[in-house]
Structure formats: structure tokens, C-alpha cells
Amino acid sequence: MMSERQVRKRAVNLFVDADLLDEARRLRINMSDTLERRLRMIVKAEQEKRWLDENRDAIASINAFIEDHGLLASRLRYRPDNE
């Protein structure tokens, strides 16, 4: 389901290789849409990378705890009597 929120757009000036721009236009590639979709992917990847960097110590700590003590869920798992 697509978001119903109103998206604000802003005009920007870009410098692009002239031959590449001509070929994109010839192929009728919507440059605004293409840039926006690709930029979203790059921003999301960068946000994820930074989140992992910022939380590296906490992730290592919980992984060490699990390594030492196991998962609580594995001790609570239902085991029938006949096993």
C-alpha cells in the first residue's frame, strides 16, 4: 500500500555528463523519478550502516550474552513427553 502523505518537492541544479543525459532523454527515462528512487536506496543504506556502527557495542554485548547463556526461548520450547 502506497503512502498517502503529501510529498514536498524541491527543484535542484545538477551537473550530469552531457552524453549520459542525452541518452537518458532519448530512452525517455524519468530522471527525477530515477534519481529520487536511487537516492532513497542510498540514504536508507547509509542510515542502516550508521545505525549498525552506533549500536555495534550493544549488538556485540547481546551476542556475547546469548553465546554464554543461550536463548530463553530455547529453554521454554514445548517438548512432548515422548521425546
PDB file of N, CA, C and O in Angstrom:
ATOM      1  N   MET A   1       0.857  -1.183   0.000  1.00  0.00           N
ATOM      2  CA  MET A   1       0.000   0.000   0.000  1.00  0.00           C
ATOM      3  C   MET A   1       0.895   1.236   0.000  1.00  0.00           C
ATOM      4  O   MET A   1       1.793   1.352   0.835  1.00  0.00           O
ATOM      5  N   MET A   2       0.664   2.132  -0.904  1.00  0.00           N
ATOM      6  CA  MET A   2       1.499   3.321  -1.018  1.00  0.00           C
ATOM      7  C   MET A   2       1.071   4.358   0.013  1.00  0.00           C
ATOM      8  O   MET A   2      -0.093   4.431   0.407  1.00  0.00           O
ATOM      9  N   SER A   3       2.023   5.137   0.426  1.00  0.00           N
ATOM     10  CA  SER A   3       1.762   6.178   1.406  1.00  0.00           C
ATOM     11  C   SER A   3       0.876   7.260   0.807  1.00  0.00           C
ATOM     12  O   SER A   3       1.001   7.601  -0.369  1.00  0.00           O
ATOM     13  N   GLU A   4      -0.010   7.788   1.621  1.00  0.00           N
ATOM     14  CA  GLU A   4      -0.918   8.839   1.171  1.00  0.00           C
ATOM     15  C   GLU A   4      -0.406  10.230   1.526  1.00  0.00           C
ATOM     16  O   GLU A   4      -1.064  11.227   1.229  1.00  0.00           O
ATOM     17  N   ARG A   5       0.772  10.305   2.165  1.00  0.00           N
ATOM     18  CA  ARG A   5       1.265  11.603   2.603  1.00  0.00           C
ATOM     19  C   ARG A   5       1.637  12.478   1.412  1.00  0.00           C
ATOM     20  O   ARG A   5       2.044  11.985   0.360  1.00  0.00           O
ATOM     21  N   GLN A   6       1.491  13.756   1.597  1.00  0.00           N
ATOM     22  CA  GLN A   6       1.840  14.741   0.572  1.00  0.00           C
ATOM     23  C   GLN A   6       3.355  14.906   0.556  1.00  0.00           C
ATOM     24  O   GLN A   6       3.953  15.206   1.590  1.00  0.00           O
ATOM     25  N   VAL A   7       3.973  14.716  -0.581  1.00  0.00           N
ATOM     26  CA  VAL A   7       5.421  14.826  -0.697  1.00  0.00           C
ATOM     27  C   VAL A   7       5.763  16.218  -1.206  1.00  0.00           C
ATOM     28  O   VAL A   7       5.263  16.660  -2.240  1.00  0.00           O
ATOM     29  N   ARG A   8       6.623  16.895  -0.462  1.00  0.00           N
ATOM     30  CA  ARG A   8       7.101  18.209  -0.909  1.00  0.00           C
ATOM     31  C   ARG A   8       8.239  17.990  -1.876  1.00  0.00           C
ATOM     32  O   ARG A   8       9.126  17.176  -1.622  1.00  0.00           O
ATOM     33  N   LYS A   9       8.223  18.697  -2.968  1.00  0.00           N
ATOM     34  CA  LYS A   9       9.294  18.599  -3.961  1.00  0.00           C
ATOM     35  C   LYS A   9      10.055  19.913  -3.986  1.00  0.00           C
ATOM     36  O   LYS A   9       9.497  20.977  -3.721  1.00  0.00           O
ATOM     37  N   ARG A  10      11.332  19.820  -4.306  1.00  0.00           N
ATOM     38  CA  ARG A  10      12.170  20.997  -4.394  1.00  0.00           C
ATOM     39  C   ARG A  10      13.024  20.879  -5.650  1.00  0.00           C
ATOM     40  O   ARG A  10      13.593  19.822  -5.921  1.00  0.00           O
ATOM     41  N   ALA A  11      13.112  21.949  -6.405  1.00  0.00           N
ATOM     42  CA  ALA A  11      13.948  21.977  -7.598  1.00  0.00           C
ATOM     43  C   ALA A  11      15.416  22.040  -7.197  1.00  0.00           C
ATOM     44  O   ALA A  11      15.777  22.718  -6.235  1.00  0.00           O
ATOM     45  N   VAL A  12      16.259  21.328  -7.945  1.00  0.00           N
ATOM     46  CA  VAL A  12      17.700  21.333  -7.684  1.00  0.00           C
ATOM     47  C   VAL A  12      18.450  21.488  -9.004  1.00  0.00           C
ATOM     48  O   VAL A  12      17.940  21.139 -10.068  1.00  0.00           O
ATOM     49  N   ASN A  13      19.643  22.005  -8.917  1.00  0.00           N
ATOM     50  CA  ASN A  13      20.517  22.085 -10.078  1.00  0.00           C
ATOM     51  C   ASN A  13      21.547  20.974  -9.967  1.00  0.00           C
ATOM     52  O   ASN A  13      22.182  20.814  -8.925  1.00  0.00           O
ATOM     53  N   LEU A  14      21.714  20.207 -11.035  1.00  0.00           N
ATOM     54  CA  LEU A  14      22.672  19.112 -11.067  1.00  0.00           C
ATOM     55  C   LEU A  14      23.580  19.257 -12.272  1.00  0.00           C
ATOM     56  O   LEU A  14      23.192  19.815 -13.298  1.00  0.00           O
ATOM     57  N   PHE A  15      24.772  18.754 -12.135  1.00  0.00           N
ATOM     58  CA  PHE A  15      25.678  18.671 -13.265  1.00  0.00           C
ATOM     59  C   PHE A  15      25.823  17.197 -13.613  1.00  0.00           C
ATOM     60  O   PHE A  15      26.256  16.387 -12.794  1.00  0.00           O
ATOM     61  N   VAL A  16      25.449  16.864 -14.853  1.00  0.00           N
ATOM     62  CA  VAL A  16      25.442  15.472 -15.304  1.00  0.00           C
ATOM     63  C   VAL A  16      26.185  15.396 -16.622  1.00  0.00           C
ATOM     64  O   VAL A  16      26.120  16.315 -17.439  1.00  0.00           O
ATOM     65  N   ASP A  17      26.890  14.297 -16.824  1.00  0.00           N
ATOM     66  CA  ASP A  17      27.567  14.048 -18.094  1.00  0.00           C
ATOM     67  C   ASP A  17      26.581  14.278 -19.238  1.00  0.00           C
ATOM     68  O   ASP A  17      25.514  13.665 -19.273  1.00  0.00           O
ATOM     69  N   ALA A  18      26.931  15.149 -20.160  1.00  0.00           N
ATOM     70  CA  ALA A  18      26.023  15.555 -21.242  1.00  0.00           C
ATOM     71  C   ALA A  18      25.592  14.379 -22.106  1.00  0.00           C
ATOM     72  O   ALA A  18      24.421  14.279 -22.471  1.00  0.00           O
ATOM     73  N   ASP A  19      26.525  13.486 -22.439  1.00  0.00           N
ATOM     74  CA  ASP A  19      26.169  12.330 -23.271  1.00  0.00           C
ATOM     75  C   ASP A  19      25.219  11.397 -22.540  1.00  0.00           C
ATOM     76  O   ASP A  19      24.274  10.873 -23.129  1.00  0.00           O
ATOM     77  N   LEU A  20      25.473  11.196 -21.263  1.00  0.00           N
ATOM     78  CA  LEU A  20      24.594  10.348 -20.458  1.00  0.00           C
ATOM     79  C   LEU A  20      23.202  10.953 -20.371  1.00  0.00           C
ATOM     80  O   LEU A  20      22.203  10.245 -20.492  1.00  0.00           O
ATOM     81  N   LEU A  21      23.139  12.249 -20.165  1.00  0.00           N
ATOM     82  CA  LEU A  21      21.856  12.944 -20.095  1.00  0.00           C
ATOM     83  C   LEU A  21      21.102  12.819 -21.418  1.00  0.00           C
ATOM     84  O   LEU A  21      19.899  12.555 -21.424  1.00  0.00           O
ATOM     85  N   ASP A  22      21.797  13.007 -22.528  1.00  0.00           N
ATOM     86  CA  ASP A  22      21.161  12.879 -23.847  1.00  0.00           C
ATOM     87  C   ASP A  22      20.616  11.471 -24.059  1.00  0.00           C
ATOM     88  O   ASP A  22      19.509  11.300 -24.569  1.00  0.00           O
ATOM     89  N   GLU A  23      21.392  10.466 -23.668  1.00  0.00           N
ATOM     90  CA  GLU A  23      20.940   9.075 -23.848  1.00  0.00           C
ATOM     91  C   GLU A  23      19.744   8.766 -22.955  1.00  0.00           C
ATOM     92  O   GLU A  23      18.815   8.080 -23.383  1.00  0.00           O
ATOM     93  N   ALA A  24      19.757   9.257 -21.738  1.00  0.00           N
ATOM     94  CA  ALA A  24      18.617   9.049 -20.835  1.00  0.00           C
ATOM     95  C   ALA A  24      17.359   9.696 -21.409  1.00  0.00           C
ATOM     96  O   ALA A  24      16.277   9.111 -21.367  1.00  0.00           O
ATOM     97  N   ARG A  25      17.507  10.882 -21.933  1.00  0.00           N
ATOM     98  CA  ARG A  25      16.348  11.548 -22.543  1.00  0.00           C
ATOM     99  C   ARG A  25      15.854  10.789 -23.765  1.00  0.00           C
ATOM    100  O   ARG A  25      14.650  10.637 -23.970  1.00  0.00           O
ATOM    101  N   ARG A  26      16.809  10.305 -24.587  1.00  0.00           N
ATOM    102  CA  ARG A  26      16.437   9.538 -25.775  1.00  0.00           C
ATOM    103  C   ARG A  26      15.655   8.283 -25.385  1.00  0.00           C
ATOM    104  O   ARG A  26      14.729   7.874 -26.085  1.00  0.00           O
ATOM    105  N   LEU A  27      16.038   7.687 -24.272  1.00  0.00           N
ATOM    106  CA  LEU A  27      15.356   6.479 -23.783  1.00  0.00           C
ATOM    107  C   LEU A  27      14.112   6.798 -22.955  1.00  0.00           C
ATOM    108  O   LEU A  27      13.443   5.898 -22.446  1.00  0.00           O
ATOM    109  N   ARG A  28      13.817   8.078 -22.831  1.00  0.00           N
ATOM    110  CA  ARG A  28      12.643   8.550 -22.078  1.00  0.00           C
ATOM    111  C   ARG A  28      12.660   8.091 -20.622  1.00  0.00           C
ATOM    112  O   ARG A  28      11.638   7.694 -20.063  1.00  0.00           O
ATOM    113  N   ILE A  29      13.834   8.158 -20.034  1.00  0.00           N
ATOM    114  CA  ILE A  29      13.973   7.826 -18.614  1.00  0.00           C
ATOM    115  C   ILE A  29      13.587   9.060 -17.807  1.00  0.00           C
ATOM    116  O   ILE A  29      14.104  10.154 -18.034  1.00  0.00           O
ATOM    117  N   ASN A  30      12.677   8.869 -16.869  1.00  0.00           N
ATOM    118  CA  ASN A  30      12.245   9.948 -15.995  1.00  0.00           C
ATOM    119  C   ASN A  30      13.358  10.184 -14.979  1.00  0.00           C
ATOM    120  O   ASN A  30      13.495   9.432 -14.014  1.00  0.00           O
ATOM    121  N   MET A  31      14.140  11.216 -15.195  1.00  0.00           N
ATOM    122  CA  MET A  31      15.316  11.441 -14.367  1.00  0.00           C
ATOM    123  C   MET A  31      14.958  11.817 -12.933  1.00  0.00           C
ATOM    124  O   MET A  31      15.638  11.391 -12.000  1.00  0.00           O
ATOM    125  N   SER A  32      13.925  12.590 -12.747  1.00  0.00           N
ATOM    126  CA  SER A  32      13.526  12.964 -11.390  1.00  0.00           C
ATOM    127  C   SER A  32      13.137  11.730 -10.590  1.00  0.00           C
ATOM    128  O   SER A  32      13.574  11.554  -9.453  1.00  0.00           O
ATOM    129  N   ASP A  33      12.314  10.879 -11.188  1.00  0.00           N
ATOM    130  CA  ASP A  33      11.871   9.664 -10.504  1.00  0.00           C
ATOM    131  C   ASP A  33      13.043   8.718 -10.267  1.00  0.00           C
ATOM    132  O   ASP A  33      13.167   8.131  -9.193  1.00  0.00           O
ATOM    133  N   THR A  34      13.893   8.575 -11.265  1.00  0.00           N
ATOM    134  CA  THR A  34      15.047   7.685 -11.146  1.00  0.00           C
ATOM    135  C   THR A  34      15.981   8.155 -10.044  1.00  0.00           C
ATOM    136  O   THR A  34      16.402   7.360  -9.203  1.00  0.00           O
ATOM    137  N   LEU A  35      16.304   9.433 -10.043  1.00  0.00           N
ATOM    138  CA  LEU A  35      17.172   9.979  -9.004  1.00  0.00           C
ATOM    139  C   LEU A  35      16.547   9.807  -7.628  1.00  0.00           C
ATOM    140  O   LEU A  35      17.229   9.418  -6.681  1.00  0.00           O
ATOM    141  N   GLU A  36      15.263  10.093  -7.511  1.00  0.00           N
ATOM    142  CA  GLU A  36      14.601  10.012  -6.212  1.00  0.00           C
ATOM    143  C   GLU A  36      14.601   8.579  -5.685  1.00  0.00           C
ATOM    144  O   GLU A  36      14.894   8.354  -4.511  1.00  0.00           O
ATOM    145  N   ARG A  37      14.275   7.602  -6.546  1.00  0.00           N
ATOM    146  CA  ARG A  37      14.270   6.204  -6.104  1.00  0.00           C
ATOM    147  C   ARG A  37      15.663   5.748  -5.693  1.00  0.00           C
ATOM    148  O   ARG A  37      15.828   5.103  -4.659  1.00  0.00           O
ATOM    149  N   ARG A  38      16.660   6.081  -6.500  1.00  0.00           N
ATOM    150  CA  ARG A  38      18.032   5.662  -6.192  1.00  0.00           C
ATOM    151  C   ARG A  38      18.558   6.371  -4.939  1.00  0.00           C
ATOM    152  O   ARG A  38      19.239   5.762  -4.114  1.00  0.00           O
ATOM    153  N   LEU A  39      18.240   7.645  -4.808  1.00  0.00           N
ATOM    154  CA  LEU A  39      18.667   8.394  -3.637  1.00  0.00           C
ATOM    155  C   LEU A  39      18.050   7.824  -2.367  1.00  0.00           C
ATOM    156  O   LEU A  39      18.713   7.766  -1.332  1.00  0.00           O
ATOM    157  N   ARG A  40      16.779   7.400  -2.433  1.00  0.00           N
ATOM    158  CA  ARG A  40      16.137   6.752  -1.281  1.00  0.00           C
ATOM    159  C   ARG A  40      16.907   5.498  -0.874  1.00  0.00           C
ATOM    160  O   ARG A  40      17.128   5.259   0.313  1.00  0.00           O
ATOM    161  N   MET A  41      17.317   4.695  -1.863  1.00  0.00           N
ATOM    162  CA  MET A  41      18.063   3.474  -1.570  1.00  0.00           C
ATOM    163  C   MET A  41      19.402   3.795  -0.915  1.00  0.00           C
ATOM    164  O   MET A  41      19.802   3.133   0.042  1.00  0.00           O
ATOM    165  N   ILE A  42      20.088   4.801  -1.425  1.00  0.00           N
ATOM    166  CA  ILE A  42      21.396   5.187  -0.881  1.00  0.00           C
ATOM    167  C   ILE A  42      21.245   5.726   0.532  1.00  0.00           C
ATOM    168  O   ILE A  42      22.031   5.375   1.412  1.00  0.00           O
ATOM    169  N   VAL A  43      20.245   6.574   0.764  1.00  0.00           N
ATOM    170  CA  VAL A  43      20.007   7.146   2.095  1.00  0.00           C
ATOM    171  C   VAL A  43      19.675   6.038   3.088  1.00  0.00           C
ATOM    172  O   VAL A  43      20.203   6.020   4.200  1.00  0.00           O
ATOM    173  N   LYS A  44      18.795   5.108   2.688  1.00  0.00           N
ATOM    174  CA  LYS A  44      18.422   4.004   3.582  1.00  0.00           C
ATOM    175  C   LYS A  44      19.639   3.150   3.932  1.00  0.00           C
ATOM    176  O   LYS A  44      19.824   2.789   5.094  1.00  0.00           O
ATOM    177  N   ALA A  45      20.467   2.826   2.943  1.00  0.00           N
ATOM    178  CA  ALA A  45      21.666   2.024   3.189  1.00  0.00           C
ATOM    179  C   ALA A  45      22.623   2.753   4.131  1.00  0.00           C
ATOM    180  O   ALA A  45      23.210   2.136   5.019  1.00  0.00           O
ATOM    181  N   GLU A  46      22.778   4.048   3.941  1.00  0.00           N
ATOM    182  CA  GLU A  46      23.670   4.832   4.810  1.00  0.00           C
ATOM    183  C   GLU A  46      23.117   4.902   6.232  1.00  0.00           C
ATOM    184  O   GLU A  46      23.878   4.809   7.195  1.00  0.00           O
ATOM    185  N   GLN A  47      21.791   5.067   6.375  1.00  0.00           N
ATOM    186  CA  GLN A  47      21.175   5.096   7.702  1.00  0.00           C
ATOM    187  C   GLN A  47      21.376   3.757   8.414  1.00  0.00           C
ATOM    188  O   GLN A  47      21.680   3.725   9.606  1.00  0.00           O
ATOM    189  N   GLU A  48      21.206   2.648   7.677  1.00  0.00           N
ATOM    190  CA  GLU A  48      21.397   1.326   8.266  1.00  0.00           C
ATOM    191  C   GLU A  48      22.852   1.133   8.689  1.00  0.00           C
ATOM    192  O   GLU A  48      23.116   0.616   9.775  1.00  0.00           O
ATOM    193  N   LYS A  49      23.793   1.541   7.844  1.00  0.00           N
ATOM    194  CA  LYS A  49      25.220   1.434   8.165  1.00  0.00           C
ATOM    195  C   LYS A  49      25.547   2.226   9.422  1.00  0.00           C
ATOM    196  O   LYS A  49      26.244   1.732  10.309  1.00  0.00           O
ATOM    197  N   ARG A  50      25.048   3.448   9.498  1.00  0.00           N
ATOM    198  CA  ARG A  50      25.324   4.276  10.677  1.00  0.00           C
ATOM    199  C   ARG A  50      24.684   3.698  11.929  1.00  0.00           C
ATOM    200  O   ARG A  50      25.281   3.749  13.005  1.00  0.00           O
ATOM    201  N   TRP A  51      23.468   3.144  11.808  1.00  0.00           N
ATOM    202  CA  TRP A  51      22.801   2.539  12.955  1.00  0.00           C
ATOM    203  C   TRP A  51      23.631   1.367  13.466  1.00  0.00           C
ATOM    204  O   TRP A  51      23.841   1.228  14.671  1.00  0.00           O
ATOM    205  N   LEU A  52      24.101   0.529  12.551  1.00  0.00           N
ATOM    206  CA  LEU A  52      24.929  -0.600  12.960  1.00  0.00           C
ATOM    207  C   LEU A  52      26.216  -0.127  13.632  1.00  0.00           C
ATOM    208  O   LEU A  52      26.635  -0.693  14.641  1.00  0.00           O
ATOM    209  N   ASP A  53      26.842   0.911  13.075  1.00  0.00           N
ATOM    210  CA  ASP A  53      28.060   1.458  13.684  1.00  0.00           C
ATOM    211  C   ASP A  53      27.776   1.999  15.085  1.00  0.00           C
ATOM    212  O   ASP A  53      28.543   1.744  16.013  1.00  0.00           O
ATOM    213  N   GLU A  54      26.691   2.736  15.242  1.00  0.00           N
ATOM    214  CA  GLU A  54      26.343   3.333  16.527  1.00  0.00           C
ATOM    215  C   GLU A  54      25.954   2.289  17.571  1.00  0.00           C
ATOM    216  O   GLU A  54      26.103   2.523  18.770  1.00  0.00           O
ATOM    217  N   ASN A  55      25.460   1.146  17.122  1.00  0.00           N
ATOM    218  CA  ASN A  55      24.973   0.125  18.041  1.00  0.00           C
ATOM    219  C   ASN A  55      25.871  -1.112  18.093  1.00  0.00           C
ATOM    220  O   ASN A  55      25.491  -2.142  18.650  1.00  0.00           O
ATOM    221  N   ARG A  56      27.058  -1.001  17.511  1.00  0.00           N
ATOM    222  CA  ARG A  56      27.985  -2.137  17.441  1.00  0.00           C
ATOM    223  C   ARG A  56      28.281  -2.733  18.821  1.00  0.00           C
ATOM    224  O   ARG A  56      28.263  -3.954  18.976  1.00  0.00           O
ATOM    225  N   ASP A  57      28.549  -1.898  19.814  1.00  0.00           N
ATOM    226  CA  ASP A  57      28.871  -2.398  21.155  1.00  0.00           C
ATOM    227  C   ASP A  57      27.684  -3.133  21.780  1.00  0.00           C
ATOM    228  O   ASP A  57      27.859  -4.188  22.389  1.00  0.00           O
ATOM    229  N   ALA A  58      26.493  -2.586  21.633  1.00  0.00           N
ATOM    230  CA  ALA A  58      25.305  -3.229  22.203  1.00  0.00           C
ATOM    231  C   ALA A  58      25.027  -4.561  21.509  1.00  0.00           C
ATOM    232  O   ALA A  58      24.650  -5.535  22.160  1.00  0.00           O
ATOM    233  N   ILE A  59      25.210  -4.604  20.192  1.00  0.00           N
ATOM    234  CA  ILE A  59      24.998  -5.842  19.443  1.00  0.00           C
ATOM    235  C   ILE A  59      26.007  -6.898  19.881  1.00  0.00           C
ATOM    236  O   ILE A  59      25.645  -8.056  20.091  1.00  0.00           O
ATOM    237  N   ALA A  60      27.274  -6.500  20.019  1.00  0.00           N
ATOM    238  CA  ALA A  60      28.308  -7.432  20.475  1.00  0.00           C
ATOM    239  C   ALA A  60      27.994  -7.931  21.886  1.00  0.00           C
ATOM    240  O   ALA A  60      28.201  -9.106  22.190  1.00  0.00           O
ATOM    241  N   SER A  61      27.501  -7.049  22.738  1.00  0.00           N
ATOM    242  CA  SER A  61      27.180  -7.427  24.113  1.00  0.00           C
ATOM    243  C   SER A  61      26.058  -8.461  24.163  1.00  0.00           C
ATOM    244  O   SER A  61      26.169  -9.462  24.871  1.00  0.00           O
ATOM    245  N   ILE A  62      24.994  -8.227  23.428  1.00  0.00           N
ATOM    246  CA  ILE A  62      23.874  -9.183  23.453  1.00  0.00           C
ATOM    247  C   ILE A  62      24.268 -10.498  22.799  1.00  0.00           C
ATOM    248  O   ILE A  62      23.838 -11.564  23.239  1.00  0.00           O
ATOM    249  N   ASN A  63      25.083 -10.431  21.753  1.00  0.00           N
ATOM    250  CA  ASN A  63      25.555 -11.667  21.129  1.00  0.00           C
ATOM    251  C   ASN A  63      26.424 -12.472  22.093  1.00  0.00           C
ATOM    252  O   ASN A  63      26.321 -13.698  22.136  1.00  0.00           O
ATOM    253  N   ALA A  64      27.276 -11.802  22.863  1.00  0.00           N
ATOM    254  CA  ALA A  64      28.111 -12.484  23.855  1.00  0.00           C
ATOM    255  C   ALA A  64      27.238 -13.105  24.947  1.00  0.00           C
ATOM    256  O   ALA A  64      27.490 -14.230  25.380  1.00  0.00           O
ATOM    257  N   PHE A  65      26.218 -12.379  25.389  1.00  0.00           N
ATOM    258  CA  PHE A  65      25.308 -12.896  26.407  1.00  0.00           C
ATOM    259  C   PHE A  65      24.621 -14.164  25.906  1.00  0.00           C
ATOM    260  O   PHE A  65      24.537 -15.158  26.627  1.00  0.00           O
ATOM    261  N   ILE A  66      24.131 -14.124  24.671  1.00  0.00           N
ATOM    262  CA  ILE A  66      23.448 -15.285  24.091  1.00  0.00           C
ATOM    263  C   ILE A  66      24.420 -16.456  23.955  1.00  0.00           C
ATOM    264  O   ILE A  66      24.058 -17.605  24.211  1.00  0.00           O
ATOM    265  N   GLU A  67      25.643 -16.160  23.555  1.00  0.00           N
ATOM    266  CA  GLU A  67      26.668 -17.201  23.420  1.00  0.00           C
ATOM    267  C   GLU A  67      26.923 -17.876  24.775  1.00  0.00           C
ATOM    268  O   GLU A  67      27.080 -19.094  24.852  1.00  0.00           O
ATOM    269  N   ASP A  68      26.963 -17.075  25.828  1.00  0.00           N
ATOM    270  CA  ASP A  68      27.235 -17.609  27.171  1.00  0.00           C
ATOM    271  C   ASP A  68      26.034 -18.312  27.785  1.00  0.00           C
ATOM    272  O   ASP A  68      26.187 -19.347  28.434  1.00  0.00           O
ATOM    273  N   HIS A  69      24.837 -17.760  27.585  1.00  0.00           N
ATOM    274  CA  HIS A  69      23.657 -18.237  28.308  1.00  0.00           C
ATOM    275  C   HIS A  69      22.597 -18.883  27.432  1.00  0.00           C
ATOM    276  O   HIS A  69      21.662 -19.492  27.952  1.00  0.00           O
ATOM    277  N   GLY A  70      22.717 -18.768  26.141  1.00  0.00           N
ATOM    278  CA  GLY A  70      21.698 -19.302  25.246  1.00  0.00           C
ATOM    279  C   GLY A  70      20.473 -18.404  25.217  1.00  0.00           C
ATOM    280  O   GLY A  70      20.441 -17.351  25.854  1.00  0.00           O
ATOM    281  N   LEU A  71      19.477 -18.830  24.477  1.00  0.00           N
ATOM    282  CA  LEU A  71      18.232 -18.072  24.364  1.00  0.00           C
ATOM    283  C   LEU A  71      17.199 -18.605  25.342  1.00  0.00           C
ATOM    284  O   LEU A  71      17.042 -19.817  25.488  1.00  0.00           O
ATOM    285  N   LEU A  72      16.504 -17.714  26.001  1.00  0.00           N
ATOM    286  CA  LEU A  72      15.450 -18.119  26.927  1.00  0.00           C
ATOM    287  C   LEU A  72      14.400 -18.954  26.196  1.00  0.00           C
ATOM    288  O   LEU A  72      13.893 -19.933  26.743  1.00  0.00           O
ATOM    289  N   ALA A  73      14.082 -18.579  24.998  1.00  0.00           N
ATOM    290  CA  ALA A  73      13.050 -19.290  24.239  1.00  0.00           C
ATOM    291  C   ALA A  73      13.415 -20.753  24.023  1.00  0.00           C
ATOM    292  O   ALA A  73      12.526 -21.603  23.977  1.00  0.00           O
ATOM    293  N   SER A  74      14.699 -21.068  23.890  1.00  0.00           N
ATOM    294  CA  SER A  74      15.088 -22.463  23.673  1.00  0.00           C
ATOM    295  C   SER A  74      14.823 -23.306  24.916  1.00  0.00           C
ATOM    296  O   SER A  74      14.615 -24.514  24.803  1.00  0.00           O
ATOM    297  N   ARG A  75      14.826 -22.695  26.100  1.00  0.00           N
ATOM    298  CA  ARG A  75      14.512 -23.421  27.337  1.00  0.00           C
ATOM    299  C   ARG A  75      13.017 -23.532  27.571  1.00  0.00           C
ATOM    300  O   ARG A  75      12.565 -24.412  28.304  1.00  0.00           O
ATOM    301  N   LEU A  76      12.254 -22.655  26.960  1.00  0.00           N
ATOM    302  CA  LEU A  76      10.803 -22.657  27.164  1.00  0.00           C
ATOM    303  C   LEU A  76      10.066 -23.424  26.072  1.00  0.00           C
ATOM    304  O   LEU A  76       8.850 -23.597  26.154  1.00  0.00           O
ATOM    305  N   ARG A  77      10.774 -23.880  25.069  1.00  0.00           N
ATOM    306  CA  ARG A  77      10.146 -24.562  23.934  1.00  0.00           C
ATOM    307  C   ARG A  77       9.400 -25.797  24.425  1.00  0.00           C
ATOM    308  O   ARG A  77       9.885 -26.529  25.288  1.00  0.00           O
ATOM    309  N   TYR A  78       8.221 -26.017  23.865  1.00  0.00           N
ATOM    310  CA  TYR A  78       7.407 -27.182  24.218  1.00  0.00           C
ATOM    311  C   TYR A  78       8.071 -28.447  23.720  1.00  0.00           C
ATOM    312  O   TYR A  78       8.448 -28.540  22.552  1.00  0.00           O
ATOM    313  N   ARG A  79       8.214 -29.415  24.597  1.00  0.00           N
ATOM    314  CA  ARG A  79       8.774 -30.712  24.214  1.00  0.00           C
ATOM    315  C   ARG A  79       7.783 -31.799  24.672  1.00  0.00           C
ATOM    316  O   ARG A  79       7.559 -31.975  25.870  1.00  0.00           O
ATOM    317  N   PRO A  80       7.208 -32.509  23.727  1.00  0.00           N
ATOM    318  CA  PRO A  80       6.265 -33.586  24.116  1.00  0.00           C
ATOM    319  C   PRO A  80       6.970 -34.628  24.982  1.00  0.00           C
ATOM    320  O   PRO A  80       8.190 -34.776  24.907  1.00  0.00           O
ATOM    321  N   ASP A  81       6.203 -35.352  25.805  1.00  0.00           N
ATOM    322  CA  ASP A  81       6.744 -36.340  26.738  1.00  0.00           C
ATOM    323  C   ASP A  81       7.414 -37.518  26.029  1.00  0.00           C
ATOM    324  O   ASP A  81       8.308 -38.149  26.593  1.00  0.00           O
ATOM    325  N   ASN A  82       6.995 -37.818  24.803  1.00  0.00           N
ATOM    326  CA  ASN A  82       7.522 -38.999  24.129  1.00  0.00           C
ATOM    327  C   ASN A  82       8.887 -38.750  23.471  1.00  0.00           C
ATOM    328  O   ASN A  82       9.374 -39.632  22.763  1.00  0.00           O
ATOM    329  N   GLU A  83       9.510 -37.614  23.669  1.00  0.00           N
ATOM    330  CA  GLU A  83      10.840 -37.364  23.088  1.00  0.00           C
ATOM    331  C   GLU A  83      11.902 -37.556  24.115  1.00  0.00           C
ATOM    332  O   GLU A  83      13.086 -37.392  23.818  1.00  0.00           O
TER     333      GLU A  83
END
